[in-house]
Amino acid sequence: MKIGLDIGGSHIAIGVVNDNYELILKKENEIKISETQNPNEVLLNNIIQMIENIIKKIGKENVELIGISAPR
């Protein structure tokens, strides 16, 4: 299975496709950053948490690759 992660300006979306490229799982998180938080840290923690949750559901042995898209 393949994991795709899309980092947007206000949210992160993650999806999993099987070998036939059929979407089997999708989640989105809104990114909320307060003035006292480090934006990079918040973003990284969100990404790690989302990927860990997906891997728990599908099993790490089933992960073929992880792709990430982000704005410039």
N, C-alpha and C positions, 0 to 999 in steps of 0.2 A: 504494500500500500504506500501511497505517496501523500505527504502532508504539504499543504500550501498555506503560507502565512502572508497576509496582506496588511501592511502597516499603513494606516491612513492618518490624517491630521487629527481626528478625534476618536478613532476607534481602531481596533485590531480584529481582523477576521481570520479564522482558521478553518480549513476544510480538509477532508480526507477522501481520496478517491481510490478505488480498487484497480486491479490490473486492466479492467475494461474502461477505465476513466469515468466510472459512474460515481457520483458524489454519494458517499455513505454517511458522512457526518459533517456538520457545520456548526460553528459557534462564533459569536461576536462579543467583544467587550468594549464598552465605552471607556476611553482614557480620561481620567479626571486627575488633574495635577493642581495642587494648591501652590500658593506663592512660596511656601516654606519647603516644598519638596524639590528634589533634584529630578528634572524631567527625564534625563537619561536613565536614572535608576528606576523610576516608576515604569518607564517603557520596557526596560530589560526585565524587570520582575514580572510584568504582565505577560511578556512573551514566554519566559521560562515556565510560569505557572500554566499557561494555556497548552504548551507543548507537553509538559509533564502529565496534565490531565488527559490529553488525547492518547498519549502512549500507554497510560494505565488502562484505558478502555480497549485499545486494540492490541496491546502487547508489543514490547519493543522489538521482538523478533520478527514482527510483521511490517516494520517500517523500512521501506526501501530507500527513501530519500526525503529530504525536507527542503522545500524551496521557499524563499522569502522575497517579497517585493516591497519596496519602500519608495516614497517620493524623494526627490533630490533635495 
